[in-house]
């Protein structure tokens, strides 16, 4: 009797140990899968860089940018045209209505802000030498007030700061015509690409269903359900993100323009536009956009600099506590560390444009990987 009881206990112990070993083995396999994927991504990125494929991809993207812009426009407004179709409005008429609204909104924005923006750019360029002088005086006065108890030679520090600002100021002032020409060239090229993108977008929007059906025709029938589900998930997540980002940019631009104007900032619309555009970049964007405005504000006067800083902080508080939660919510569902790493990696390979597209690209990649894992159960999450 005692013998049988002991045998049963031994069997139970053996089964428990076996389960523990199996669970440990599963975890090791999952870790191995993750390490293999990470190594493949690293090796792929390394070879792409060494073979300079990223450079070719960048050149190709620049050439086909009107097509890309047109596709984004059609992709964004296709749901609206679809809703008009449900109300028995022909698709061609729905496309015309949507484009009339879009072009009207663009015309109003250009009419209201472009003249002021051009005027403020001219004022800023004319005031640039004085701003550098004010910045030099501000830094020198600040250094004079700092007591280091002899640890730092303030005279050498003042000379170094003055020399650095003077050198940069002279370089900037002498290169202003070059900067203006480069900026004008970029604006013209961007404007031409955008207009071409609008034209291409209209045709893509009209034939969006046909294009989608053509792509689906290339997919094997046994993959059709998976394709529909995957595209639905990506479209839902990505479209909400893009629409939310555009709306937040508009709100940041409006509130920042009001704040900088009240702060007595020179060229408030210019700096508000810069803050709104850089705000696309998560985490780093507000600092990239806000630092130049604060520096220029302090060159005008300490009070103006403090008011500009307060204005930027208030707008960021509004964005973090109201704009983002109400508009974006948890659309992308990405961990902050994941976003920061993707920003650093994409910035290294693609510069500022890479930082702009990093979050949506990584989010789409996450949706794709989770979808594949659901179907094939490659990694088990607990």
C-alpha positions in Angstrom: 0.0 0.0 0.0 2.8 2.4 1.0 4.7 1.3 -2.1 1.8 2.2 -4.4 1.4 5.6 -2.8 5.1 6.3 -3.2 4.9 5.3 -6.9 2.0 7.7 -7.5 3.9 10.5 -5.8 7.0 9.8 -8.0 4.8 9.8 -11.1 3.3 13.2 -10.1 6.7 14.6 -9.5 7.9 13.3 -12.8 5.0 14.9 -14.7 5.4 18.2 -12.9 9.1 18.2 -13.7 8.4 17.3 -17.3 5.9 20.2 -17.7 8.4 22.6 -16.2 11.1 21.3 -18.7 8.6 21.7 -21.6 7.6 25.2 -20.6 11.3 26.2 -20.3 11.9 24.7 -23.7 9.1 26.7 -25.2 10.4 29.9 -23.7 13.9 29.1 -25.1 12.4 28.4 -28.5 10.5 31.7 -28.5 13.6 33.5 -27.5 15.5 31.8 -30.3 12.9 32.8 -32.8 13.1 36.5 -31.6 16.9 36.4 -31.8 16.8 34.9 -35.3 14.4 37.5 -36.5 16.5 40.3 -35.0 19.7 38.9 -36.6 18.0 38.6 -40.0 16.8 42.2 -39.7 20.2 43.4 -38.7 22.0 41.5 -41.5 19.4 42.7 -44.0 19.9 46.3 -42.9 23.7 46.0 -43.0 23.7 44.6 -46.5 21.2 47.1 -47.8 23.5 49.9 -46.4 26.7 48.4 -47.8 25.2 47.8 -51.2 23.8 51.4 -51.0 20.4 50.1 -51.8 18.9 52.7 -49.5 20.3 55.5 -51.7 18.6 54.0 -54.8 15.3 53.5 -52.8 15.5 57.2 -51.7 16.1 58.3 -55.3 13.2 56.2 -56.6 10.9 57.5 -53.9 11.7 61.1 -54.9 11.0 60.4 -58.5 7.7 58.6 -57.9 6.7 61.0 -55.0 3.7 62.5 -57.1 2.3 58.9 -57.5 2.8 58.3 -53.8 1.1 61.6 -52.9 -1.8 60.8 -55.2 -2.2 57.4 -53.7 -2.2 58.8 -50.1 -4.9 61.4 -51.1 -7.0 58.7 -52.8 -6.5 56.3 -49.8 -7.5 59.0 -47.3 -10.7 60.2 -49.1 -11.9 56.8 -50.5 -14.1 56.2 -47.4 -15.8 59.6 -47.9 -16.5 58.9 -51.5 -17.8 55.5 -50.5 -20.3 57.1 -48.1 -21.5 59.4 -50.9 -21.9 56.3 -53.1 -24.2 54.8 -50.5 -26.4 57.9 -50.9 -26.8 57.1 -54.6 -24.3 59.7 -55.7 -22.2 58.5 -58.7 -18.6 57.9 -57.9 -17.3 60.4 -60.4 -19.6 63.1 -58.9 -18.5 62.1 -55.4 -14.8 62.5 -56.4 -15.6 65.9 -57.8 -17.4 67.0 -54.7 -14.5 65.7 -52.4 -11.9 67.4 -54.6 -13.9 70.7 -54.6 -13.9 70.7 -50.8 -10.2 69.8 -50.6 -9.2 72.5 -53.2 -11.4 75.0 -51.5 -9.8 74.3 -48.1 -6.3 74.6 -49.6 -7.2 77.9 -51.3 -8.5 79.4 -48.1 -5.4 78.3 -46.2 -3.1 79.7 -48.9 -5.0 83.0 -49.1 -5.0 83.5 -45.3 -1.5 82.4 -44.4 0.9 82.4 -47.4 1.2 86.3 -47.8 1.8 86.6 -44.0 4.2 83.7 -44.1 6.2 85.2 -47.0 6.3 88.6 -45.3 7.4 87.1 -42.0 10.2 85.1 -43.7 11.5 88.4 -45.3 11.3 90.1 -41.9 13.2 87.3 -40.3 15.9 87.3 -42.9 16.4 91.1 -42.5 16.5 90.8 -38.7 18.9 87.8 -38.7 22.1 89.8 -38.1 20.5 91.7 -35.3 19.2 88.4 -33.8 22.7 86.9 -33.8 24.1 90.0 -32.1 21.4 89.9 -29.4 22.1 86.2 -28.9 25.8 86.9 -28.5 25.1 89.7 -25.9 22.6 87.5 -24.1 25.2 84.6 -23.8 27.9 87.0 -22.6 25.7 88.6 -20.0 24.6 85.2 -18.8 28.3 84.0 -18.5 29.1 87.2 -16.5 26.4 86.4 -14.0 27.6 82.9 -13.4 30.0 82.5 -10.5 32.2 79.4 -11.0 34.6 80.3 -8.1 37.5 80.2 -10.5 36.8 76.7 -11.8 36.2 78.0 -15.3 38.0 80.8 -17.0 34.9 83.0 -18.0 37.0 85.3 -20.2 38.1 82.4 -22.4 34.5 81.1 -22.4 33.1 84.5 -23.4 35.7 84.8 -26.2 34.9 81.3 -27.4 31.1 81.9 -27.4 31.5 85.2 -29.1 33.8 83.8 -31.8 31.5 80.8 -32.4 28.4 83.0 -32.8 30.2 85.6 -34.9 31.5 82.8 -37.2 28.1 81.2 -37.5 26.4 84.6 -38.0 28.8 85.6 -40.8 28.4 82.2 -42.5 24.6 82.4 -42.2 24.4 86.0 -43.4 26.7 85.3 -46.4 24.8 82.1 -47.2 21.4 83.7 -47.0 21.0 84.0 -50.8 22.0 80.3 -51.2 19.6 79.3 -48.5 16.8 81.3 -50.0 17.5 79.9 -53.5 17.6 76.3 -52.1 14.4 77.0 -50.1 12.6 78.4 -53.1 13.7 75.5 -55.3 12.4 73.1 -52.7 9.1 74.9 -52.4 8.7 75.0 -56.2 9.6 71.3 -56.6 7.4 70.4 -53.7 4.5 72.5 -55.1 4.9 70.9 -58.6 5.0 67.4 -57.1 2.0 68.2 -54.9 -0.1 69.5 -57.9 0.9 66.4 -59.9 -0.1 64.3 -56.9 -3.5 66.0 -56.7 -4.1 65.2 -60.4 -2.9 61.6 -60.1 -4.9 61.2 -56.9 -8.2 62.2 -58.6 -7.8 59.4 -61.1 -6.7 56.9 -58.5 -9.6 57.9 -56.3 -12.1 57.4 -59.2 -10.6 53.9 -59.9 -9.7 53.0 -56.4 -12.1 50.0 -56.3 -10.8 48.8 -59.6 -7.2 49.0 -58.4 -8.1 47.2 -55.3 -9.8 44.5 -57.3 -6.8 44.2 -59.6 -4.5 43.7 -56.6 -6.9 41.1 -55.1 -6.9 39.3 -58.5 -3.1 38.8 -58.1 -3.6 37.1 -54.7 -4.2 33.3 -54.6 -7.8 32.4 -53.7 -6.7 30.5 -50.6 -5.0 33.6 -49.2 -8.0 35.9 -50.0 -9.6 35.9 -46.6 -6.2 36.6 -44.9 -5.5 39.4 -47.4 -8.9 41.1 -46.6 -8.5 40.8 -42.9 -4.9 42.1 -43.0 -5.6 45.1 -45.2 -8.7 45.9 -43.0 -6.5 46.0 -39.9 -3.8 48.0 -41.5 -6.2 50.5 -43.1 -8.1 51.0 -39.9 -5.0 51.6 -37.8 -3.1 53.6 -40.3 -5.9 55.8 -41.6 -6.9 56.8 -38.1 -3.3 57.7 -37.3 -2.8 59.8 -40.5 -6.1 61.7 -40.0 -5.4 62.2 -36.3 -1.9 63.5 -37.0 -3.1 66.0 -39.6 -5.8 67.3 -37.2 -3.3 67.6 -34.4 -1.0 69.5 -36.7 -3.7 72.0 -37.5 -4.6 72.5 -33.8 -1.0 72.9 -32.8 -0.5 75.4 -35.6 -3.5 77.5 -34.7 -2.9 77.5 -30.9 0.9 78.0 -31.4 0.3 81.0 -33.7 -2.0 82.6 -31.1 0.4 81.9 -28.3 3.5 83.2 -30.1 1.6 86.3 -31.3 0.5 87.1 -27.8 4.1 86.5 -26.6 5.4 89.3 -29.0 7.3 86.9 -31.1 8.7 88.0 -34.5 7.3 85.9 -37.4 4.9 83.9 -35.2 3.2 82.1 -38.1 6.6 80.9 -39.5 7.6 79.5 -36.1 4.1 78.1 -35.5 4.2 76.3 -38.8 7.7 74.9 -38.0 6.4 73.7 -34.6 3.3 72.0 -36.3 5.4 70.3 -39.0 8.0 69.0 -36.6 5.2 67.8 -34.2 4.7 64.9 -36.6 7.9 63.4 -35.1 6.9 61.7 -31.8 8.8 62.7 -28.6 11.6 64.6 -30.4 9.5 66.8 -32.6 8.3 69.3 -30.0 11.9 70.0 -29.0 13.1 70.4 -32.6 10.3 72.9 -33.3 10.3 74.7 -29.9 14.0 75.4 -29.3 14.6 77.8 -32.3 11.5 79.8 -31.3 12.7 80.1 -27.6 16.2 81.1 -28.6 14.9 83.8 -31.0 12.5 85.0 -28.3 15.3 85.5 -25.8 17.2 87.5 -28.4 14.3 89.9 -28.5 14.0 90.3 -24.7 14.1 88.1 -21.7 10.3 88.7 -21.1 9.6 87.7 -24.7 11.7 84.5 -24.4 10.0 83.5 -21.2 6.5 84.2 -22.8 7.5 82.1 -25.9 8.7 79.3 -23.6 5.4 79.4 -21.6 3.4 79.4 -24.9 5.2 76.4 -26.2 4.8 74.5 -22.9 1.1 75.3 -22.8 0.6 74.1 -26.3 2.4 70.9 -25.5 0.3 70.4 -22.3 -2.8 70.8 -24.5 -1.5 68.3 -27.0 -0.4 65.7 -24.4 -3.5 66.0 -22.3 -6.3 66.9 -24.7 -5.4 66.6 -28.4 -3.6 63.2 -28.3 -6.0 61.4 -25.9 -9.2 62.7 -27.6 -8.0 62.4 -31.2 -5.4 59.7 -31.3 -6.2 57.6 -28.2 -4.1 54.5 -28.5 -4.3 54.2 -32.3 -0.9 52.8 -32.9 -0.5 50.8 -29.6 3.3 51.0 -29.7 5.6 51.1 -26.7 7.5 54.3 -26.2 10.8 52.5 -26.4 9.8 50.9 -29.7 8.9 54.3 -31.1 12.2 55.9 -30.0 14.3 53.1 -31.4 12.4 53.2 -34.7 13.0 57.0 -34.8 16.7 56.6 -34.3 17.1 53.8 -36.9 15.0 55.5 -39.6 16.7 58.9 -38.9 20.1 57.2 -39.5 19.1 55.8 -42.9 16.6 58.3 -44.2 17.1 61.5 -42.2 14.2 63.7 -41.1 11.8 62.0 -43.6 12.6 58.7 -41.9 11.6 60.1 -38.5 8.3 61.2 -40.0 7.4 57.8 -41.5 9.0 55.7 -38.7 6.0 55.3 -36.5 3.4 54.3 -39.1 5.8 52.0 -40.9 6.7 50.2 -37.6 3.0 50.1 -36.6 2.2 48.4 -40.0 5.0 46.0 -39.4 3.7 45.2 -35.9 0.2 44.5 -37.4 1.7 42.2 -40.0 3.8 40.3 -37.5 0.9 39.8 -35.1 -1.3 38.7 -37.9 1.3 36.1 -39.1 1.8 34.9 -35.5 -2.0 34.5 -35.1 -2.1 32.3 -38.1 1.0 30.2 -37.6 1.5 30.5 -33.8 5.2 31.1 -34.1 5.6 32.8 -30.7 3.4 32.2 -27.7 2.8 35.3 -25.5 1.8 34.8 -21.9 
